[in-house]
């Protein structure tokens, strides 16, 4: 691809080889004049995804991480993520949106771990904790709605704060992300049911809020070190 890029009022010519990546920092104005036909995949990461990943994975405020625009670089790992996202976006089925959400977060991690020029270490203060009332409302809601889909937006609304602020304060209060807390709660409930009932695994998966039995088995093995069936035998 032969193109002239006007970034921030400065124009440069680039000749991109096949399957090269152009990374543009957030809120960066750009103009493109092409000298040949362009076939490309455009992926836009939402600001809230970058903010959540910065907080949950890097324990930083996204505003303190300066993403650097980079043009025409080769990154096989990032290419694989982009191809996977492209496939998931066009893939039919009930789990395609879940795949897109997780792949987007992985891509955000890749960007923030490789393309941040500088950090302002002292610009963020330690996150405030949730109040006792907020923490009680949120944890009670999680336990009461464990079999249902529990969304971060709903938990943040319950606490009366923004989604990003909720993640920061929850992590400060519980020393783990809301997602990790939810998964551990689902696993603990699964352990209780495996040890005290003879319910089939499909029912236990539904009660605990897993998508299906295979989702339960995969998550349980990762957390406990054995399959649900093996755990049931050990506790019977």
SEDREN-462808 format. One line per field, with one value per residue: chain; x, y, z of N, C-alpha, C, O in turn. Coordinates in nm, 2 decimals. Layout:
N
mol [A  ...] $
neast [X  ...] $
nnorth [Y  ...] $
nup [Z  ...] $
caeast [X  ...] $
canorth [Y  ...] $
caup [Z  ...] $
ceast [X  ...] $
cnorth [Y  ...] $
cup [Z  ...] $
oeast [X  ...] $
onorth [Y  ...] $
oup [Z  ...] $
***
This chain:
236
mol [A  A  A  A  A  A  A  A  A  A  A  A  A  A  A  A  A  A  A  A  A  A  A  A  A  A  A  A  A  A  A  A  A  A  A  A  A  A  A  A  A  A  A  A  A  A  A  A  A  A  A  A  A  A  A  A  A  A  A  A  A  A  A  A  A  A  A  A  A  A  A  A  A  A  A  A  A  A  A  A  A  A  A  A  A  A  A  A  A  A  A  A  A  A  A  A  A  A  A  A  A  A  A  A  A  A  A  A  A  A  A  A  A  A  A  A  A  A  A  A  A  A  A  A  A  A  A  A  A  A  A  A  A  A  A  A  A  A  A  A  A  A  A  A  A  A  A  A  A  A  A  A  A  A  A  A  A  A  A  A  A  A  A  A  A  A  A  A  A  A  A  A  A  A  A  A  A  A  A  A  A  A  A  A  A  A  A  A  A  A  A  A  A  A  A  A  A  A  A  A  A  A  A  A  A  A  A  A  A  A  A  A  A  A  A  A  A  A  A  A  A  A  A  A  A  A  A  A  A  A  A  A  A  A  A  A] $
neast [0.08  0.07  0.08  -0.01  0.02  -0.14  -0.07  -0.16  -0.12  0.11  0.25  0.34  0.50  0.43  0.51  0.35  0.41  0.26  0.01  0.09  0.08  -0.10  -0.10  -0.29  -0.29  -0.53  -0.77  -0.63  -0.59  -0.62  -0.53  -0.56  -0.41  -0.42  -0.21  -0.26  -0.48  -0.65  -0.67  -0.79  -0.82  -1.01  -0.99  -1.14  -1.07  -1.26  -1.27  -1.34  -1.28  -1.00  -0.95  -1.05  -0.88  -0.63  -0.67  -0.74  -0.54  -0.29  -0.30  -0.32  -0.42  -0.58  -0.52  -0.27  -0.11  0.06  -0.02  0.16  0.15  0.21  0.34  0.30  0.42  0.54  0.39  0.34  0.19  0.00  -0.12  -0.24  -0.43  -0.59  -0.69  -0.83  -1.03  -1.16  -1.27  -1.43  -1.62  -1.77  -1.87  -2.14  -2.37  -2.43  -2.22  -2.05  -2.04  -1.93  -1.68  -1.57  -1.57  -1.38  -1.15  -1.11  -1.03  -0.79  -0.64  -0.63  -0.46  -0.23  -0.17  -0.13  0.09  0.30  0.31  0.33  0.47  0.55  0.51  0.33  0.41  0.34  0.10  -0.14  -0.35  -0.39  -0.67  -0.99  -1.18  -1.48  -1.77  -1.89  -2.16  -2.20  -2.03  -2.16  -2.42  -2.34  -2.21  -2.41  -2.60  -2.46  -2.45  -2.72  -2.80  -2.66  -2.71  -2.77  -2.69  -2.44  -2.37  -2.10  -2.18  -2.43  -2.36  -2.20  -2.39  -2.55  -2.38  -2.37  -2.17  -1.94  -1.86  -1.58  -1.47  -1.60  -1.47  -1.21  -1.25  -1.36  -1.16  -0.97  -1.10  -1.14  -0.91  -0.90  -1.02  -1.36  -1.45  -1.29  -1.37  -1.63  -1.61  -1.48  -1.67  -1.87  -1.74  -1.70  -1.97  -2.03  -1.86  -1.98  -2.24  -2.16  -2.05  -2.26  -2.49  -2.66  -2.70  -2.70  -2.42  -2.49  -2.71  -2.59  -2.40  -2.58  -2.71  -2.49  -2.43  -2.27  -2.20  -2.24  -2.21  -1.94  -1.82  -1.83  -1.67  -1.42  -1.35  -1.36  -1.17  -0.94  -0.94  -0.95  -0.80  -0.88  -1.13  -1.49  -1.62  -1.42  -1.37  -1.62  -1.61  -1.40  -1.51  -1.73] $
nnorth [-0.12  0.21  0.52  0.85  0.99  1.21  1.33  1.49  1.73  1.70  1.57  1.25  1.01  0.67  0.34  0.05  -0.28  -0.61  -0.71  -0.55  -0.35  -0.07  0.15  0.37  0.63  0.71  0.96  1.09  1.30  1.21  1.20  1.04  0.98  0.78  0.59  0.36  0.07  -0.02  -0.28  -0.36  -0.42  -0.27  -0.19  -0.07  0.01  0.05  0.33  0.28  0.01  0.01  0.17  0.00  -0.23  -0.11  -0.04  -0.29  -0.48  -0.35  -0.19  0.09  0.43  0.50  0.74  0.80  0.65  0.67  0.61  0.53  0.63  0.41  0.31  0.08  -0.16  -0.49  -0.75  -1.06  -1.18  -0.99  -0.97  -1.22  -1.19  -0.99  -1.11  -1.32  -1.17  -1.06  -1.29  -1.37  -1.17  -1.21  -1.46  -1.68  -1.76  -1.81  -1.74  -1.57  -1.29  -1.29  -1.39  -1.19  -0.98  -1.08  -1.11  -0.85  -0.73  -0.87  -0.78  -0.51  -0.53  -0.62  -0.39  -0.20  -0.30  -0.30  -0.06  0.18  0.48  0.64  0.68  0.84  0.81  0.92  1.04  0.93  0.85  0.63  0.41  0.48  0.30  0.09  0.19  0.05  0.00  0.00  -0.21  -0.43  -0.42  -0.49  -0.74  -0.89  -0.88  -1.02  -1.28  -1.34  -1.34  -1.52  -1.73  -1.59  -1.37  -1.15  -0.82  -0.58  -0.31  -0.31  -0.37  -0.15  0.05  -0.02  0.04  0.31  0.45  0.53  0.29  0.25  0.37  0.21  -0.04  0.02  0.09  -0.14  -0.32  -0.21  -0.26  -0.54  -0.66  -0.79  -0.82  -0.74  -0.94  -1.16  -1.20  -1.27  -1.51  -1.67  -1.69  -1.83  -2.07  -2.15  -2.19  -2.40  -2.60  -2.64  -2.75  -2.98  -3.12  -3.16  -3.24  -3.44  -3.35  -3.33  -3.23  -3.05  -2.91  -2.80  -2.63  -2.44  -2.33  -2.21  -2.01  -2.06  -2.08  -2.33  -2.69  -2.76  -2.51  -2.48  -2.70  -2.64  -2.40  -2.48  -2.68  -2.52  -2.36  -2.52  -2.75  -3.00  -3.20  -3.13  -3.38  -3.54  -3.40  -3.43  -3.70  -3.71  -3.58  -3.72] $
nup [0.00  -0.10  0.05  0.17  0.48  0.69  0.98  1.27  1.13  0.99  0.71  0.58  0.37  0.32  0.25  0.27  0.35  0.28  0.51  0.72  1.02  1.13  1.39  1.57  1.80  2.06  1.98  1.79  1.51  1.16  0.82  0.50  0.19  -0.07  -0.29  -0.42  -0.44  -0.14  0.09  0.38  0.74  0.98  1.32  1.60  1.92  2.21  2.43  2.69  2.72  2.70  2.93  3.14  3.11  3.16  3.43  3.56  3.48  3.46  3.68  3.67  3.59  3.29  3.17  3.24  3.08  2.79  2.47  2.18  1.84  1.57  1.26  1.01  1.12  1.20  1.36  1.45  1.66  1.73  1.49  1.47  1.68  1.57  1.33  1.45  1.59  1.37  1.25  1.46  1.47  1.25  1.29  1.33  1.60  1.96  2.12  2.00  2.06  2.32  2.26  2.11  2.30  2.49  2.32  2.25  2.48  2.53  2.31  2.38  2.61  2.48  2.32  2.52  2.66  2.48  2.33  2.47  2.55  2.77  3.12  3.38  3.68  3.92  3.90  3.96  4.22  4.50  4.47  4.60  4.84  4.81  4.99  5.30  5.27  4.99  4.92  5.05  4.92  4.65  4.68  4.79  4.58  4.38  4.49  4.50  4.24  4.10  3.92  3.69  3.42  3.51  3.49  3.46  3.43  3.56  3.82  3.88  3.86  4.07  4.28  4.25  4.10  3.83  3.57  3.53  3.76  3.95  3.91  3.99  4.26  4.36  4.33  4.50  4.74  4.76  4.67  4.43  4.09  3.98  3.81  3.87  4.13  4.09  3.94  4.13  4.32  4.18  4.14  4.41  4.49  4.31  4.42  4.66  4.58  4.45  4.65  4.83  4.70  4.45  4.21  3.85  3.64  3.44  3.55  3.78  3.65  3.54  3.77  3.89  3.71  3.48  3.13  3.01  3.06  2.98  3.01  3.29  3.36  3.25  3.38  3.65  3.67  3.61  3.84  4.06  4.01  3.95  3.78  3.79  3.83  3.94  4.18  4.31  4.36  4.54  4.76  4.84] $
caeast [0.00  0.14  -0.01  0.04  -0.06  -0.13  -0.10  -0.13  -0.08  0.24  0.23  0.45  0.47  0.46  0.48  0.33  0.41  0.14  -0.03  0.15  -0.02  -0.09  -0.16  -0.32  -0.32  -0.66  -0.80  -0.53  -0.65  -0.53  -0.58  -0.50  -0.42  -0.36  -0.17  -0.30  -0.59  -0.62  -0.75  -0.74  -0.91  -1.01  -1.04  -1.14  -1.09  -1.34  -1.19  -1.37  -1.20  -0.86  -0.95  -1.07  -0.76  -0.53  -0.69  -0.74  -0.42  -0.17  -0.32  -0.29  -0.52  -0.55  -0.47  -0.12  -0.04  0.06  0.00  0.23  0.11  0.32  0.29  0.36  0.51  0.51  0.37  0.27  0.10  -0.11  -0.19  -0.33  -0.55  -0.68  -0.76  -0.93  -1.14  -1.23  -1.35  -1.54  -1.72  -1.86  -1.91  -2.27  -2.37  -2.46  -2.10  -1.96  -2.02  -1.84  -1.54  -1.53  -1.54  -1.25  -1.04  -1.08  -0.95  -0.65  -0.58  -0.59  -0.34  -0.11  -0.13  -0.07  0.21  0.40  0.31  0.32  0.60  0.59  0.41  0.35  0.39  0.29  -0.02  -0.26  -0.35  -0.45  -0.81  -1.07  -1.25  -1.62  -1.82  -1.95  -2.29  -2.18  -1.97  -2.27  -2.52  -2.28  -2.19  -2.55  -2.66  -2.39  -2.49  -2.86  -2.83  -2.55  -2.74  -2.80  -2.57  -2.41  -2.29  -2.03  -2.26  -2.54  -2.29  -2.16  -2.51  -2.59  -2.29  -2.39  -2.05  -1.92  -1.81  -1.44  -1.45  -1.64  -1.36  -1.10  -1.28  -1.38  -1.02  -0.91  -1.17  -1.14  -0.78  -0.92  -1.12  -1.50  -1.47  -1.23  -1.45  -1.75  -1.57  -1.45  -1.80  -1.93  -1.67  -1.73  -2.10  -2.02  -1.80  -2.09  -2.34  -2.09  -2.02  -2.38  -2.61  -2.64  -2.75  -2.61  -2.33  -2.56  -2.79  -2.50  -2.35  -2.69  -2.73  -2.38  -2.41  -2.18  -2.27  -2.28  -2.12  -1.80  -1.76  -1.81  -1.56  -1.29  -1.32  -1.34  -1.04  -0.84  -0.93  -0.94  -0.69  -0.94  -1.26  -1.60  -1.65  -1.32  -1.40  -1.74  -1.57  -1.32  -1.59  -1.85] $
canorth [0.00  0.34  0.61  0.97  1.01  1.35  1.30  1.61  1.84  1.67  1.46  1.16  0.90  0.54  0.22  -0.06  -0.42  -0.68  -0.75  -0.47  -0.29  0.08  0.17  0.51  0.66  0.77  1.10  1.15  1.32  1.15  1.20  0.94  0.99  0.65  0.58  0.23  0.02  -0.06  -0.38  -0.36  -0.45  -0.16  -0.23  0.04  -0.03  0.16  0.40  0.21  -0.11  0.05  0.21  -0.12  -0.31  -0.03  -0.05  -0.43  -0.56  -0.27  -0.11  0.23  0.51  0.50  0.87  0.80  0.57  0.74  0.52  0.60  0.59  0.34  0.29  -0.02  -0.25  -0.63  -0.82  -1.18  -1.21  -0.89  -1.01  -1.33  -1.14  -0.91  -1.21  -1.39  -1.08  -1.05  -1.41  -1.38  -1.07  -1.26  -1.59  -1.69  -1.84  -1.73  -1.71  -1.48  -1.16  -1.32  -1.41  -1.05  -0.91  -1.12  -1.08  -0.70  -0.71  -0.92  -0.68  -0.39  -0.57  -0.62  -0.26  -0.12  -0.36  -0.28  0.07  0.29  0.55  0.69  0.67  0.94  0.72  0.99  1.12  0.86  0.82  0.50  0.42  0.48  0.18  0.10  0.20  -0.07  -0.02  -0.03  -0.35  -0.52  -0.43  -0.55  -0.88  -0.96  -0.89  -1.13  -1.41  -1.36  -1.35  -1.60  -1.81  -1.50  -1.29  -1.03  -0.72  -0.47  -0.19  -0.32  -0.36  -0.01  0.13  -0.05  0.11  0.45  0.51  0.49  0.16  0.25  0.40  0.09  -0.14  0.07  0.08  -0.28  -0.38  -0.16  -0.32  -0.69  -0.71  -0.86  -0.75  -0.79  -1.06  -1.26  -1.23  -1.34  -1.64  -1.75  -1.71  -1.93  -2.19  -2.20  -2.24  -2.53  -2.69  -2.67  -2.83  -3.10  -3.20  -3.18  -3.28  -3.54  -3.28  -3.34  -3.12  -2.95  -2.83  -2.72  -2.52  -2.34  -2.27  -2.13  -1.91  -2.09  -2.09  -2.47  -2.78  -2.75  -2.39  -2.51  -2.80  -2.57  -2.30  -2.55  -2.74  -2.42  -2.30  -2.62  -2.84  -3.12  -3.18  -3.14  -3.52  -3.58  -3.33  -3.49  -3.83  -3.69  -3.53  -3.80] $
caup [0.00  -0.11  0.11  0.24  0.60  0.75  1.13  1.34  1.04  0.93  0.61  0.55  0.28  0.37  0.16  0.37  0.30  0.31  0.65  0.83  1.12  1.16  1.52  1.59  1.94  2.07  1.96  1.69  1.38  1.06  0.68  0.42  0.05  -0.12  -0.43  -0.47  -0.38  0.00  0.15  0.52  0.85  1.08  1.45  1.70  2.07  2.29  2.54  2.82  2.73  2.74  3.07  3.23  3.11  3.23  3.58  3.61  3.44  3.49  3.80  3.63  3.53  3.15  3.14  3.27  2.98  2.66  2.35  2.07  1.71  1.51  1.13  0.92  1.19  1.19  1.49  1.43  1.77  1.72  1.36  1.50  1.75  1.47  1.25  1.54  1.61  1.24  1.24  1.56  1.44  1.14  1.32  1.39  1.72  2.08  2.20  1.93  2.13  2.43  2.21  2.07  2.42  2.55  2.23  2.25  2.61  2.50  2.22  2.46  2.69  2.39  2.29  2.64  2.70  2.38  2.26  2.56  2.55  2.90  3.22  3.48  3.79  4.04  3.87  4.01  4.37  4.54  4.45  4.72  4.85  4.82  5.12  5.35  5.21  4.85  4.91  5.08  4.81  4.54  4.70  4.80  4.44  4.31  4.54  4.48  4.10  4.05  3.80  3.58  3.36  3.59  3.41  3.53  3.43  3.66  3.96  3.90  3.88  4.21  4.37  4.23  4.05  3.69  3.55  3.55  3.91  4.03  3.90  4.07  4.41  4.40  4.34  4.62  4.85  4.76  4.63  4.30  4.00  3.99  3.73  3.94  4.25  4.05  3.91  4.25  4.39  4.11  4.17  4.55  4.49  4.25  4.51  4.76  4.52  4.41  4.78  4.91  4.62  4.34  4.08  3.73  3.61  3.36  3.64  3.86  3.57  3.52  3.90  3.92  3.61  3.37  3.00  2.99  3.14  2.94  3.07  3.43  3.38  3.22  3.48  3.77  3.66  3.62  3.97  4.17  3.98  3.91  3.72  3.88  3.87  4.04  4.30  4.37  4.41  4.66  4.87  4.87] $
ceast [0.09  0.04  0.06  -0.05  -0.03  -0.17  -0.06  -0.08  0.05  0.22  0.36  0.41  0.51  0.43  0.48  0.33  0.28  0.13  0.06  0.04  0.01  -0.17  -0.17  -0.36  -0.46  -0.66  -0.69  -0.59  -0.56  -0.61  -0.50  -0.52  -0.35  -0.32  -0.20  -0.42  -0.56  -0.72  -0.70  -0.86  -0.90  -1.07  -1.03  -1.17  -1.15  -1.25  -1.22  -1.30  -1.06  -0.85  -0.96  -0.94  -0.64  -0.54  -0.68  -0.61  -0.29  -0.18  -0.28  -0.42  -0.48  -0.49  -0.32  -0.04  -0.06  0.09  0.06  0.18  0.23  0.27  0.37  0.45  0.45  0.50  0.28  0.16  -0.02  -0.19  -0.29  -0.45  -0.65  -0.76  -0.86  -1.05  -1.22  -1.32  -1.46  -1.65  -1.82  -1.91  -2.05  -2.26  -2.38  -2.34  -2.01  -1.93  -1.92  -1.70  -1.49  -1.49  -1.40  -1.13  -1.01  -1.00  -0.81  -0.57  -0.54  -0.47  -0.22  -0.07  -0.07  0.06  0.33  0.41  0.28  0.46  0.64  0.48  0.44  0.31  0.32  0.16  -0.15  -0.25  -0.42  -0.60  -0.88  -1.14  -1.40  -1.66  -1.87  -2.08  -2.28  -2.13  -2.08  -2.37  -2.46  -2.27  -2.32  -2.61  -2.59  -2.44  -2.64  -2.89  -2.72  -2.58  -2.77  -2.67  -2.56  -2.32  -2.22  -2.11  -2.37  -2.48  -2.25  -2.28  -2.56  -2.51  -2.30  -2.26  -2.04  -1.86  -1.66  -1.40  -1.49  -1.53  -1.25  -1.13  -1.31  -1.25  -0.95  -0.97  -1.15  -1.01  -0.79  -1.02  -1.26  -1.52  -1.41  -1.31  -1.57  -1.72  -1.54  -1.57  -1.87  -1.87  -1.70  -1.87  -2.11  -1.96  -1.91  -2.19  -2.28  -2.08  -2.15  -2.50  -2.57  -2.69  -2.65  -2.53  -2.40  -2.64  -2.70  -2.44  -2.45  -2.71  -2.61  -2.35  -2.32  -2.26  -2.32  -2.19  -1.98  -1.74  -1.74  -1.68  -1.42  -1.26  -1.29  -1.20  -0.92  -0.83  -0.90  -0.83  -0.74  -1.07  -1.37  -1.63  -1.55  -1.34  -1.52  -1.70  -1.49  -1.40  -1.71  -1.81] $
cnorth [0.12  0.45  0.73  0.99  1.14  1.33  1.43  1.73  1.82  1.55  1.39  1.06  0.77  0.43  0.10  -0.19  -0.49  -0.72  -0.67  -0.40  -0.14  0.10  0.32  0.54  0.72  0.92  1.17  1.17  1.27  1.17  1.11  0.97  0.86  0.66  0.45  0.18  -0.04  -0.17  -0.40  -0.39  -0.33  -0.20  -0.11  -0.01  0.09  0.21  0.33  0.08  -0.09  0.09  0.09  -0.20  -0.24  -0.05  -0.19  -0.50  -0.48  -0.19  0.03  0.30  0.52  0.63  0.89  0.72  0.63  0.64  0.60  0.54  0.53  0.29  0.18  -0.12  -0.39  -0.69  -0.94  -1.21  -1.11  -0.92  -1.12  -1.29  -1.07  -1.01  -1.29  -1.30  -1.06  -1.17  -1.41  -1.28  -1.12  -1.40  -1.60  -1.77  -1.75  -1.68  -1.61  -1.35  -1.18  -1.33  -1.27  -0.97  -0.95  -1.09  -0.93  -0.67  -0.75  -0.83  -0.56  -0.41  -0.56  -0.48  -0.18  -0.18  -0.33  -0.14  0.19  0.35  0.59  0.68  0.78  0.87  0.79  1.06  1.05  0.83  0.68  0.51  0.41  0.34  0.20  0.12  0.07  -0.11  -0.07  -0.18  -0.45  -0.53  -0.51  -0.70  -0.96  -0.98  -1.01  -1.26  -1.44  -1.38  -1.43  -1.68  -1.72  -1.44  -1.17  -0.94  -0.62  -0.34  -0.19  -0.31  -0.21  0.08  0.11  0.03  0.26  0.52  0.47  0.35  0.15  0.28  0.28  -0.02  -0.11  0.05  -0.06  -0.35  -0.34  -0.23  -0.47  -0.75  -0.80  -0.79  -0.81  -0.92  -1.18  -1.30  -1.31  -1.49  -1.73  -1.78  -1.82  -2.07  -2.24  -2.26  -2.38  -2.63  -2.74  -2.77  -2.97  -3.19  -3.24  -3.23  -3.38  -3.48  -3.31  -3.21  -3.01  -2.86  -2.74  -2.60  -2.41  -2.26  -2.17  -2.01  -1.93  -2.11  -2.23  -2.56  -2.77  -2.62  -2.41  -2.60  -2.73  -2.48  -2.37  -2.61  -2.64  -2.37  -2.40  -2.73  -2.98  -3.10  -3.18  -3.28  -3.57  -3.52  -3.39  -3.63  -3.81  -3.64  -3.61  -3.91] $
cup [0.00  -0.06  0.17  0.36  0.66  0.90  1.20  1.26  0.97  0.83  0.58  0.45  0.33  0.26  0.25  0.29  0.34  0.46  0.75  0.91  1.13  1.29  1.54  1.73  1.94  2.05  1.87  1.56  1.27  0.92  0.60  0.27  0.00  -0.26  -0.50  -0.39  -0.24  0.04  0.29  0.62  0.95  1.21  1.54  1.84  2.14  2.40  2.67  2.84  2.77  2.89  3.17  3.23  3.18  3.38  3.63  3.59  3.49  3.61  3.78  3.58  3.38  3.10  3.16  3.17  2.84  2.54  2.24  1.93  1.64  1.37  1.06  0.99  1.17  1.33  1.47  1.53  1.76  1.59  1.39  1.58  1.66  1.38  1.33  1.56  1.48  1.22  1.34  1.53  1.33  1.17  1.38  1.52  1.85  2.15  2.12  2.00  2.25  2.38  2.17  2.19  2.48  2.45  2.23  2.37  2.59  2.41  2.29  2.55  2.60  2.35  2.40  2.69  2.61  2.32  2.35  2.58  2.69  2.99  3.32  3.61  3.91  4.02  3.92  4.15  4.39  4.53  4.59  4.72  4.84  4.96  5.17  5.29  5.07  4.84  4.95  4.97  4.69  4.56  4.72  4.66  4.37  4.36  4.51  4.33  4.03  3.93  3.68  3.53  3.45  3.52  3.50  3.54  3.54  3.80  3.98  3.93  4.03  4.31  4.36  4.18  3.90  3.69  3.58  3.70  3.99  4.03  3.99  4.22  4.45  4.42  4.47  4.75  4.87  4.71  4.50  4.22  4.03  3.92  3.81  4.07  4.21  4.01  4.03  4.32  4.32  4.14  4.31  4.56  4.42  4.34  4.61  4.71  4.49  4.54  4.85  4.83  4.52  4.21  3.97  3.71  3.53  3.45  3.73  3.78  3.56  3.65  3.93  3.82  3.50  3.24  2.98  3.07  3.11  3.00  3.22  3.44  3.35  3.33  3.62  3.77  3.68  3.76  4.08  4.14  3.95  3.85  3.82  3.93  3.96  4.17  4.38  4.43  4.54  4.78  4.91  4.97] $
oeast [0.18  -0.06  0.18  -0.17  0.08  -0.29  0.06  0.00  0.09  0.18  0.46  0.29  0.62  0.33  0.58  0.27  0.21  0.22  0.08  -0.07  0.12  -0.29  -0.07  -0.45  -0.51  -0.57  -0.66  -0.63  -0.44  -0.73  -0.38  -0.63  -0.23  -0.39  -0.17  -0.46  -0.45  -0.84  -0.59  -0.97  -0.79  -1.18  -0.93  -1.27  -1.11  -1.17  -1.13  -1.27  -1.00  -0.75  -0.89  -0.90  -0.57  -0.44  -0.61  -0.56  -0.20  -0.08  -0.22  -0.52  -0.36  -0.41  -0.26  0.08  -0.17  0.20  0.02  0.18  0.34  0.16  0.50  0.55  0.34  0.60  0.16  0.05  -0.14  -0.31  -0.40  -0.56  -0.77  -0.87  -0.97  -1.17  -1.35  -1.43  -1.57  -1.77  -1.94  -1.99  -2.08  -2.16  -2.35  -2.34  -1.90  -1.82  -1.84  -1.60  -1.37  -1.39  -1.32  -1.02  -0.89  -0.91  -0.71  -0.46  -0.43  -0.39  -0.11  0.05  0.04  0.14  0.45  0.52  0.21  0.55  0.76  0.36  0.55  0.20  0.25  0.11  -0.25  -0.14  -0.49  -0.66  -0.84  -1.16  -1.45  -1.59  -1.89  -2.11  -2.35  -2.18  -2.09  -2.41  -2.54  -2.30  -2.33  -2.67  -2.66  -2.46  -2.67  -2.99  -2.69  -2.50  -2.79  -2.57  -2.65  -2.21  -2.28  -2.11  -2.40  -2.54  -2.27  -2.27  -2.61  -2.56  -2.25  -2.25  -2.11  -1.80  -1.61  -1.32  -1.43  -1.50  -1.20  -1.04  -1.27  -1.23  -0.88  -0.90  -1.13  -0.99  -0.71  -1.10  -1.27  -1.59  -1.47  -1.33  -1.61  -1.80  -1.58  -1.59  -1.93  -1.94  -1.72  -1.89  -2.18  -2.01  -1.92  -2.23  -2.35  -2.09  -2.15  -2.60  -2.45  -2.71  -2.53  -2.57  -2.37  -2.65  -2.73  -2.43  -2.42  -2.72  -2.64  -2.26  -2.28  -2.38  -2.43  -2.10  -1.89  -1.62  -1.63  -1.60  -1.33  -1.14  -1.20  -1.13  -0.82  -0.71  -0.83  -0.77  -0.67  -1.13  -1.35  -1.66  -1.59  -1.32  -1.51  -1.74  -1.50  -1.35  -1.78  -1.90] $
onorth [0.14  0.47  0.72  1.00  1.19  1.32  1.47  1.81  1.90  1.45  1.44  1.02  0.76  0.45  0.05  -0.21  -0.45  -0.76  -0.73  -0.38  -0.10  0.08  0.40  0.47  0.78  0.99  1.29  1.07  1.28  1.15  1.09  0.99  0.84  0.72  0.43  0.23  -0.10  -0.16  -0.44  -0.39  -0.30  -0.25  -0.05  -0.07  0.20  0.14  0.31  0.04  -0.16  0.06  0.09  -0.25  -0.30  -0.06  -0.22  -0.57  -0.54  -0.12  0.09  0.23  0.55  0.64  0.98  0.72  0.65  0.60  0.71  0.42  0.58  0.24  0.19  -0.17  -0.41  -0.68  -0.93  -1.25  -1.16  -0.91  -1.12  -1.34  -1.09  -0.99  -1.31  -1.35  -1.06  -1.16  -1.45  -1.31  -1.08  -1.46  -1.52  -1.84  -1.63  -1.59  -1.58  -1.30  -1.09  -1.28  -1.24  -0.90  -0.86  -1.05  -0.90  -0.58  -0.69  -0.80  -0.50  -0.33  -0.51  -0.45  -0.12  -0.11  -0.34  -0.11  0.28  0.29  0.56  0.68  0.81  0.87  0.73  1.13  1.12  0.79  0.63  0.61  0.34  0.28  0.31  0.08  -0.02  -0.22  -0.16  -0.25  -0.56  -0.65  -0.59  -0.78  -1.07  -1.08  -1.08  -1.35  -1.56  -1.44  -1.41  -1.70  -1.78  -1.45  -1.09  -0.98  -0.58  -0.28  -0.09  -0.25  -0.16  0.17  0.20  0.07  0.34  0.64  0.38  0.30  0.07  0.21  0.25  -0.08  -0.19  0.00  -0.10  -0.43  -0.42  -0.25  -0.52  -0.87  -0.88  -0.71  -0.92  -1.01  -1.28  -1.42  -1.40  -1.58  -1.85  -1.89  -1.91  -2.17  -2.36  -2.36  -2.47  -2.75  -2.86  -2.87  -3.07  -3.31  -3.33  -3.26  -3.41  -3.55  -3.31  -3.11  -2.89  -2.73  -2.62  -2.49  -2.29  -2.14  -2.06  -1.93  -1.84  -2.15  -2.25  -2.51  -2.78  -2.62  -2.36  -2.57  -2.75  -2.47  -2.32  -2.61  -2.66  -2.34  -2.37  -2.79  -3.07  -2.99  -3.23  -3.31  -3.64  -3.59  -3.41  -3.66  -3.89  -3.67  -3.58  -3.99] $
oup [0.09  -0.12  0.21  0.35  0.67  0.93  1.20  1.31  0.89  0.88  0.56  0.45  0.39  0.19  0.30  0.19  0.43  0.52  0.86  0.86  1.14  1.30  1.54  1.78  1.85  2.08  1.89  1.49  1.28  0.92  0.62  0.23  0.02  -0.34  -0.61  -0.29  -0.22  0.02  0.32  0.59  1.00  1.21  1.55  1.87  2.14  2.46  2.75  2.95  2.85  2.96  3.27  3.34  3.25  3.46  3.73  3.68  3.54  3.65  3.87  3.54  3.35  3.01  3.11  3.18  2.79  2.52  2.21  1.91  1.64  1.36  1.06  0.93  1.14  1.40  1.47  1.50  1.77  1.59  1.34  1.56  1.67  1.36  1.28  1.56  1.49  1.17  1.30  1.56  1.33  1.10  1.48  1.55  1.84  2.23  2.17  1.99  2.28  2.44  2.20  2.19  2.52  2.50  2.22  2.36  2.63  2.43  2.27  2.56  2.64  2.35  2.39  2.75  2.64  2.27  2.31  2.62  2.72  2.95  3.36  3.66  3.98  4.11  3.92  4.20  4.30  4.58  4.68  4.62  4.85  5.06  5.09  5.26  5.02  4.75  4.88  4.94  4.63  4.48  4.68  4.64  4.30  4.27  4.48  4.29  3.91  3.84  3.57  3.59  3.46  3.49  3.60  3.64  3.60  3.89  4.10  4.01  4.09  4.41  4.44  4.20  3.86  3.79  3.66  3.76  4.09  4.13  4.06  4.30  4.56  4.51  4.53  4.85  4.98  4.71  4.48  4.27  4.08  3.97  3.81  4.10  4.27  4.05  4.03  4.38  4.38  4.15  4.33  4.62  4.46  4.34  4.65  4.77  4.50  4.54  4.92  4.89  4.49  4.11  3.99  3.74  3.55  3.42  3.75  3.83  3.56  3.65  3.99  3.84  3.43  3.25  2.92  3.15  3.20  3.04  3.27  3.53  3.43  3.37  3.69  3.88  3.74  3.81  4.17  4.23  3.93  3.86  3.93  4.04  4.06  4.27  4.50  4.54  4.63  4.89  5.00  5.01] $
***
